[in-house]
Amino acid sequence: MQVQIQALLAEGAGRAGGQVGREKGRGGEAEVVKPQIFDGILAKVGGFIIACKLYIRMRLRGESVEGQIQWILLYI
């Protein structure tokens, strides 16, 4: 799973217009790439879900569940 997450992060950072958020943590700053807008291709749904989960865990921990769902809907 770590390999998939790193591949998603590298892929998102390499694309033009890829947005990266920064989270200050105990060990410094971690970059978190926002997911690409989901285009409906079934083969990409797994990567989209992983990217959303990663971003929510790193950046939206304090948000309510409703707020997290609303955030995900912005990318569908």
Phi and psi restraints in degrees (range 20) as a CNS / XPLOR table:
assign (resid 1 and name C) (resid 2 and name N)
       (resid 2 and name CA) (resid 2 and name C) 1.0 -58.6 20.0 2
assign (resid 2 and name N) (resid 2 and name CA)
       (resid 2 and name C) (resid 3 and name N) 1.0 -40.0 20.0 2
assign (resid 2 and name C) (resid 3 and name N)
       (resid 3 and name CA) (resid 3 and name C) 1.0 -63.7 20.0 2
assign (resid 3 and name N) (resid 3 and name CA)
       (resid 3 and name C) (resid 4 and name N) 1.0 -41.1 20.0 2
assign (resid 3 and name C) (resid 4 and name N)
       (resid 4 and name CA) (resid 4 and name C) 1.0 -64.6 20.0 2
assign (resid 4 and name N) (resid 4 and name CA)
       (resid 4 and name C) (resid 5 and name N) 1.0 -42.3 20.0 2
assign (resid 4 and name C) (resid 5 and name N)
       (resid 5 and name CA) (resid 5 and name C) 1.0 -64.5 20.0 2
assign (resid 5 and name N) (resid 5 and name CA)
       (resid 5 and name C) (resid 6 and name N) 1.0 -45.1 20.0 2
assign (resid 5 and name C) (resid 6 and name N)
       (resid 6 and name CA) (resid 6 and name C) 1.0 -63.3 20.0 2
assign (resid 6 and name N) (resid 6 and name CA)
       (resid 6 and name C) (resid 7 and name N) 1.0 -38.4 20.0 2
assign (resid 6 and name C) (resid 7 and name N)
       (resid 7 and name CA) (resid 7 and name C) 1.0 -65.1 20.0 2
assign (resid 7 and name N) (resid 7 and name CA)
       (resid 7 and name C) (resid 8 and name N) 1.0 -42.0 20.0 2
assign (resid 7 and name C) (resid 8 and name N)
       (resid 8 and name CA) (resid 8 and name C) 1.0 -62.8 20.0 2
assign (resid 8 and name N) (resid 8 and name CA)
       (resid 8 and name C) (resid 9 and name N) 1.0 -43.2 20.0 2
assign (resid 8 and name C) (resid 9 and name N)
       (resid 9 and name CA) (resid 9 and name C) 1.0 -64.0 20.0 2
assign (resid 9 and name N) (resid 9 and name CA)
       (resid 9 and name C) (resid 10 and name N) 1.0 -43.5 20.0 2
assign (resid 9 and name C) (resid 10 and name N)
       (resid 10 and name CA) (resid 10 and name C) 1.0 -66.4 20.0 2
assign (resid 10 and name N) (resid 10 and name CA)
       (resid 10 and name C) (resid 11 and name N) 1.0 -40.3 20.0 2
assign (resid 10 and name C) (resid 11 and name N)
       (resid 11 and name CA) (resid 11 and name C) 1.0 -64.9 20.0 2
assign (resid 11 and name N) (resid 11 and name CA)
       (resid 11 and name C) (resid 12 and name N) 1.0 -45.3 20.0 2
assign (resid 11 and name C) (resid 12 and name N)
       (resid 12 and name CA) (resid 12 and name C) 1.0 -67.1 20.0 2
assign (resid 12 and name N) (resid 12 and name CA)
       (resid 12 and name C) (resid 13 and name N) 1.0 -37.5 20.0 2
assign (resid 12 and name C) (resid 13 and name N)
       (resid 13 and name CA) (resid 13 and name C) 1.0 -72.4 20.0 2
assign (resid 13 and name N) (resid 13 and name CA)
       (resid 13 and name C) (resid 14 and name N) 1.0 -28.4 20.0 2
assign (resid 13 and name C) (resid 14 and name N)
       (resid 14 and name CA) (resid 14 and name C) 1.0 -80.0 20.0 2
assign (resid 14 and name N) (resid 14 and name CA)
       (resid 14 and name C) (resid 15 and name N) 1.0 -17.1 20.0 2
assign (resid 14 and name C) (resid 15 and name N)
       (resid 15 and name CA) (resid 15 and name C) 1.0 -78.6 20.0 2
assign (resid 15 and name N) (resid 15 and name CA)
       (resid 15 and name C) (resid 16 and name N) 1.0 149.0 20.0 2
assign (resid 15 and name C) (resid 16 and name N)
       (resid 16 and name CA) (resid 16 and name C) 1.0 -67.8 20.0 2
assign (resid 16 and name N) (resid 16 and name CA)
       (resid 16 and name C) (resid 17 and name N) 1.0 134.0 20.0 2
assign (resid 16 and name C) (resid 17 and name N)
       (resid 17 and name CA) (resid 17 and name C) 1.0 81.4 20.0 2
assign (resid 17 and name N) (resid 17 and name CA)
       (resid 17 and name C) (resid 18 and name N) 1.0 6.4 20.0 2
assign (resid 17 and name C) (resid 18 and name N)
       (resid 18 and name CA) (resid 18 and name C) 1.0 -63.8 20.0 2
assign (resid 18 and name N) (resid 18 and name CA)
       (resid 18 and name C) (resid 19 and name N) 1.0 128.7 20.0 2
assign (resid 18 and name C) (resid 19 and name N)
       (resid 19 and name CA) (resid 19 and name C) 1.0 -97.5 20.0 2
assign (resid 19 and name N) (resid 19 and name CA)
       (resid 19 and name C) (resid 20 and name N) 1.0 133.5 20.0 2
assign (resid 19 and name C) (resid 20 and name N)
       (resid 20 and name CA) (resid 20 and name C) 1.0 -121.4 20.0 2
assign (resid 20 and name N) (resid 20 and name CA)
       (resid 20 and name C) (resid 21 and name N) 1.0 130.1 20.0 2
assign (resid 20 and name C) (resid 21 and name N)
       (resid 21 and name CA) (resid 21 and name C) 1.0 -102.1 20.0 2
assign (resid 21 and name N) (resid 21 and name CA)
       (resid 21 and name C) (resid 22 and name N) 1.0 153.8 20.0 2
assign (resid 21 and name C) (resid 22 and name N)
       (resid 22 and name CA) (resid 22 and name C) 1.0 -117.8 20.0 2
assign (resid 22 and name N) (resid 22 and name CA)
       (resid 22 and name C) (resid 23 and name N) 1.0 137.6 20.0 2
assign (resid 22 and name C) (resid 23 and name N)
       (resid 23 and name CA) (resid 23 and name C) 1.0 -122.1 20.0 2
assign (resid 23 and name N) (resid 23 and name CA)
       (resid 23 and name C) (resid 24 and name N) 1.0 123.5 20.0 2
assign (resid 23 and name C) (resid 24 and name N)
       (resid 24 and name CA) (resid 24 and name C) 1.0 -83.2 20.0 2
assign (resid 24 and name N) (resid 24 and name CA)
       (resid 24 and name C) (resid 25 and name N) 1.0 126.3 20.0 2
assign (resid 24 and name C) (resid 25 and name N)
       (resid 25 and name CA) (resid 25 and name C) 1.0 -127.5 20.0 2
assign (resid 25 and name N) (resid 25 and name CA)
       (resid 25 and name C) (resid 26 and name N) 1.0 -165.6 20.0 2
assign (resid 25 and name C) (resid 26 and name N)
       (resid 26 and name CA) (resid 26 and name C) 1.0 -65.3 20.0 2
assign (resid 26 and name N) (resid 26 and name CA)
       (resid 26 and name C) (resid 27 and name N) 1.0 -38.8 20.0 2
assign (resid 26 and name C) (resid 27 and name N)
       (resid 27 and name CA) (resid 27 and name C) 1.0 -96.1 20.0 2
assign (resid 27 and name N) (resid 27 and name CA)
       (resid 27 and name C) (resid 28 and name N) 1.0 7.5 20.0 2
assign (resid 27 and name C) (resid 28 and name N)
       (resid 28 and name CA) (resid 28 and name C) 1.0 129.6 20.0 2
assign (resid 28 and name N) (resid 28 and name CA)
       (resid 28 and name C) (resid 29 and name N) 1.0 -141.1 20.0 2
assign (resid 28 and name C) (resid 29 and name N)
       (resid 29 and name CA) (resid 29 and name C) 1.0 -113.6 20.0 2
assign (resid 29 and name N) (resid 29 and name CA)
       (resid 29 and name C) (resid 30 and name N) 1.0 138.8 20.0 2
assign (resid 29 and name C) (resid 30 and name N)
       (resid 30 and name CA) (resid 30 and name C) 1.0 -115.9 20.0 2
assign (resid 30 and name N) (resid 30 and name CA)
       (resid 30 and name C) (resid 31 and name N) 1.0 135.3 20.0 2
assign (resid 30 and name C) (resid 31 and name N)
       (resid 31 and name CA) (resid 31 and name C) 1.0 -89.8 20.0 2
assign (resid 31 and name N) (resid 31 and name CA)
       (resid 31 and name C) (resid 32 and name N) 1.0 137.5 20.0 2
assign (resid 31 and name C) (resid 32 and name N)
       (resid 32 and name CA) (resid 32 and name C) 1.0 -130.4 20.0 2
assign (resid 32 and name N) (resid 32 and name CA)
       (resid 32 and name C) (resid 33 and name N) 1.0 122.3 20.0 2
assign (resid 32 and name C) (resid 33 and name N)
       (resid 33 and name CA) (resid 33 and name C) 1.0 -84.8 20.0 2
assign (resid 33 and name N) (resid 33 and name CA)
       (resid 33 and name C) (resid 34 and name N) 1.0 132.4 20.0 2
assign (resid 33 and name C) (resid 34 and name N)
       (resid 34 and name CA) (resid 34 and name C) 1.0 -70.8 20.0 2
assign (resid 34 and name N) (resid 34 and name CA)
       (resid 34 and name C) (resid 35 and name N) 1.0 146.2 20.0 2
assign (resid 34 and name C) (resid 35 and name N)
       (resid 35 and name CA) (resid 35 and name C) 1.0 -67.2 20.0 2
assign (resid 35 and name N) (resid 35 and name CA)
       (resid 35 and name C) (resid 36 and name N) 1.0 152.5 20.0 2
assign (resid 35 and name C) (resid 36 and name N)
       (resid 36 and name CA) (resid 36 and name C) 1.0 -71.7 20.0 2
assign (resid 36 and name N) (resid 36 and name CA)
       (resid 36 and name C) (resid 37 and name N) 1.0 153.0 20.0 2
assign (resid 36 and name C) (resid 37 and name N)
       (resid 37 and name CA) (resid 37 and name C) 1.0 -62.5 20.0 2
assign (resid 37 and name N) (resid 37 and name CA)
       (resid 37 and name C) (resid 38 and name N) 1.0 128.9 20.0 2
assign (resid 37 and name C) (resid 38 and name N)
       (resid 38 and name CA) (resid 38 and name C) 1.0 -69.6 20.0 2
assign (resid 38 and name N) (resid 38 and name CA)
       (resid 38 and name C) (resid 39 and name N) 1.0 126.6 20.0 2
assign (resid 38 and name C) (resid 39 and name N)
       (resid 39 and name CA) (resid 39 and name C) 1.0 -98.3 20.0 2
assign (resid 39 and name N) (resid 39 and name CA)
       (resid 39 and name C) (resid 40 and name N) 1.0 6.5 20.0 2
assign (resid 39 and name C) (resid 40 and name N)
       (resid 40 and name CA) (resid 40 and name C) 1.0 89.1 20.0 2
assign (resid 40 and name N) (resid 40 and name CA)
       (resid 40 and name C) (resid 41 and name N) 1.0 -0.3 20.0 2
assign (resid 40 and name C) (resid 41 and name N)
       (resid 41 and name CA) (resid 41 and name C) 1.0 -77.6 20.0 2
assign (resid 41 and name N) (resid 41 and name CA)
       (resid 41 and name C) (resid 42 and name N) 1.0 120.1 20.0 2
assign (resid 41 and name C) (resid 42 and name N)
       (resid 42 and name CA) (resid 42 and name C) 1.0 -58.7 20.0 2
assign (resid 42 and name N) (resid 42 and name CA)
       (resid 42 and name C) (resid 43 and name N) 1.0 -34.6 20.0 2
assign (resid 42 and name C) (resid 43 and name N)
       (resid 43 and name CA) (resid 43 and name C) 1.0 -66.2 20.0 2
assign (resid 43 and name N) (resid 43 and name CA)
       (resid 43 and name C) (resid 44 and name N) 1.0 -19.8 20.0 2
assign (resid 43 and name C) (resid 44 and name N)
       (resid 44 and name CA) (resid 44 and name C) 1.0 -98.0 20.0 2
assign (resid 44 and name N) (resid 44 and name CA)
       (resid 44 and name C) (resid 45 and name N) 1.0 -3.2 20.0 2
assign (resid 44 and name C) (resid 45 and name N)
       (resid 45 and name CA) (resid 45 and name C) 1.0 -64.7 20.0 2
assign (resid 45 and name N) (resid 45 and name CA)
       (resid 45 and name C) (resid 46 and name N) 1.0 -38.1 20.0 2
assign (resid 45 and name C) (resid 46 and name N)
       (resid 46 and name CA) (resid 46 and name C) 1.0 -62.0 20.0 2
assign (resid 46 and name N) (resid 46 and name CA)
       (resid 46 and name C) (resid 47 and name N) 1.0 -44.9 20.0 2
assign (resid 46 and name C) (resid 47 and name N)
       (resid 47 and name CA) (resid 47 and name C) 1.0 -65.0 20.0 2
assign (resid 47 and name N) (resid 47 and name CA)
       (resid 47 and name C) (resid 48 and name N) 1.0 -37.6 20.0 2
assign (resid 47 and name C) (resid 48 and name N)
       (resid 48 and name CA) (resid 48 and name C) 1.0 -63.9 20.0 2
assign (resid 48 and name N) (resid 48 and name CA)
       (resid 48 and name C) (resid 49 and name N) 1.0 -44.3 20.0 2
assign (resid 48 and name C) (resid 49 and name N)
       (resid 49 and name CA) (resid 49 and name C) 1.0 -63.9 20.0 2
assign (resid 49 and name N) (resid 49 and name CA)
       (resid 49 and name C) (resid 50 and name N) 1.0 -43.5 20.0 2
assign (resid 49 and name C) (resid 50 and name N)
       (resid 50 and name CA) (resid 50 and name C) 1.0 -62.9 20.0 2
assign (resid 50 and name N) (resid 50 and name CA)
       (resid 50 and name C) (resid 51 and name N) 1.0 -44.0 20.0 2
assign (resid 50 and name C) (resid 51 and name N)
       (resid 51 and name CA) (resid 51 and name C) 1.0 -61.8 20.0 2
assign (resid 51 and name N) (resid 51 and name CA)
       (resid 51 and name C) (resid 52 and name N) 1.0 -40.7 20.0 2
assign (resid 51 and name C) (resid 52 and name N)
       (resid 52 and name CA) (resid 52 and name C) 1.0 -65.3 20.0 2
assign (resid 52 and name N) (resid 52 and name CA)
       (resid 52 and name C) (resid 53 and name N) 1.0 -45.9 20.0 2
assign (resid 52 and name C) (resid 53 and name N)
       (resid 53 and name CA) (resid 53 and name C) 1.0 -61.1 20.0 2
assign (resid 53 and name N) (resid 53 and name CA)
       (resid 53 and name C) (resid 54 and name N) 1.0 -43.5 20.0 2
assign (resid 53 and name C) (resid 54 and name N)
       (resid 54 and name CA) (resid 54 and name C) 1.0 -62.6 20.0 2
assign (resid 54 and name N) (resid 54 and name CA)
       (resid 54 and name C) (resid 55 and name N) 1.0 -46.5 20.0 2
assign (resid 54 and name C) (resid 55 and name N)
       (resid 55 and name CA) (resid 55 and name C) 1.0 -64.4 20.0 2
assign (resid 55 and name N) (resid 55 and name CA)
       (resid 55 and name C) (resid 56 and name N) 1.0 -41.9 20.0 2
assign (resid 55 and name C) (resid 56 and name N)
       (resid 56 and name CA) (resid 56 and name C) 1.0 -63.1 20.0 2
assign (resid 56 and name N) (resid 56 and name CA)
       (resid 56 and name C) (resid 57 and name N) 1.0 -43.9 20.0 2
assign (resid 56 and name C) (resid 57 and name N)
       (resid 57 and name CA) (resid 57 and name C) 1.0 -64.9 20.0 2
assign (resid 57 and name N) (resid 57 and name CA)
       (resid 57 and name C) (resid 58 and name N) 1.0 -33.9 20.0 2
assign (resid 57 and name C) (resid 58 and name N)
       (resid 58 and name CA) (resid 58 and name C) 1.0 -88.4 20.0 2
assign (resid 58 and name N) (resid 58 and name CA)
       (resid 58 and name C) (resid 59 and name N) 1.0 -33.9 20.0 2
assign (resid 58 and name C) (resid 59 and name N)
       (resid 59 and name CA) (resid 59 and name C) 1.0 -118.4 20.0 2
assign (resid 59 and name N) (resid 59 and name CA)
       (resid 59 and name C) (resid 60 and name N) 1.0 -24.8 20.0 2
assign (resid 59 and name C) (resid 60 and name N)
       (resid 60 and name CA) (resid 60 and name C) 1.0 -118.5 20.0 2
assign (resid 60 and name N) (resid 60 and name CA)
       (resid 60 and name C) (resid 61 and name N) 1.0 28.6 20.0 2
assign (resid 60 and name C) (resid 61 and name N)
       (resid 61 and name CA) (resid 61 and name C) 1.0 -58.8 20.0 2
assign (resid 61 and name N) (resid 61 and name CA)
       (resid 61 and name C) (resid 62 and name N) 1.0 -37.5 20.0 2
assign (resid 61 and name C) (resid 62 and name N)
       (resid 62 and name CA) (resid 62 and name C) 1.0 -81.8 20.0 2
assign (resid 62 and name N) (resid 62 and name CA)
       (resid 62 and name C) (resid 63 and name N) 1.0 -8.4 20.0 2
assign (resid 62 and name C) (resid 63 and name N)
       (resid 63 and name CA) (resid 63 and name C) 1.0 -74.4 20.0 2
assign (resid 63 and name N) (resid 63 and name CA)
       (resid 63 and name C) (resid 64 and name N) 1.0 153.2 20.0 2
assign (resid 63 and name C) (resid 64 and name N)
       (resid 64 and name CA) (resid 64 and name C) 1.0 -70.9 20.0 2
assign (resid 64 and name N) (resid 64 and name CA)
       (resid 64 and name C) (resid 65 and name N) 1.0 164.5 20.0 2
assign (resid 64 and name C) (resid 65 and name N)
       (resid 65 and name CA) (resid 65 and name C) 1.0 -60.2 20.0 2
assign (resid 65 and name N) (resid 65 and name CA)
       (resid 65 and name C) (resid 66 and name N) 1.0 -40.1 20.0 2
assign (resid 65 and name C) (resid 66 and name N)
       (resid 66 and name CA) (resid 66 and name C) 1.0 -62.0 20.0 2
assign (resid 66 and name N) (resid 66 and name CA)
       (resid 66 and name C) (resid 67 and name N) 1.0 -41.2 20.0 2
assign (resid 66 and name C) (resid 67 and name N)
       (resid 67 and name CA) (resid 67 and name C) 1.0 -64.6 20.0 2
assign (resid 67 and name N) (resid 67 and name CA)
       (resid 67 and name C) (resid 68 and name N) 1.0 -39.1 20.0 2
assign (resid 67 and name C) (resid 68 and name N)
       (resid 68 and name CA) (resid 68 and name C) 1.0 -65.9 20.0 2
assign (resid 68 and name N) (resid 68 and name CA)
       (resid 68 and name C) (resid 69 and name N) 1.0 -41.1 20.0 2
assign (resid 68 and name C) (resid 69 and name N)
       (resid 69 and name CA) (resid 69 and name C) 1.0 -64.9 20.0 2
assign (resid 69 and name N) (resid 69 and name CA)
       (resid 69 and name C) (resid 70 and name N) 1.0 -42.7 20.0 2
assign (resid 69 and name C) (resid 70 and name N)
       (resid 70 and name CA) (resid 70 and name C) 1.0 -61.5 20.0 2
assign (resid 70 and name N) (resid 70 and name CA)
       (resid 70 and name C) (resid 71 and name N) 1.0 -38.8 20.0 2
assign (resid 70 and name C) (resid 71 and name N)
       (resid 71 and name CA) (resid 71 and name C) 1.0 -62.6 20.0 2
assign (resid 71 and name N) (resid 71 and name CA)
       (resid 71 and name C) (resid 72 and name N) 1.0 -44.8 20.0 2
assign (resid 71 and name C) (resid 72 and name N)
       (resid 72 and name CA) (resid 72 and name C) 1.0 -62.0 20.0 2
assign (resid 72 and name N) (resid 72 and name CA)
       (resid 72 and name C) (resid 73 and name N) 1.0 -39.1 20.0 2
assign (resid 72 and name C) (resid 73 and name N)
       (resid 73 and name CA) (resid 73 and name C) 1.0 -63.2 20.0 2
assign (resid 73 and name N) (resid 73 and name CA)
       (resid 73 and name C) (resid 74 and name N) 1.0 -21.9 20.0 2
assign (resid 73 and name C) (resid 74 and name N)
       (resid 74 and name CA) (resid 74 and name C) 1.0 -65.5 20.0 2
assign (resid 74 and name N) (resid 74 and name CA)
       (resid 74 and name C) (resid 75 and name N) 1.0 -21.2 20.0 2
assign (resid 74 and name C) (resid 75 and name N)
       (resid 75 and name CA) (resid 75 and name C) 1.0 -104.4 20.0 2
assign (resid 75 and name N) (resid 75 and name CA)
       (resid 75 and name C) (resid 76 and name N) 1.0 7.8 20.0 2
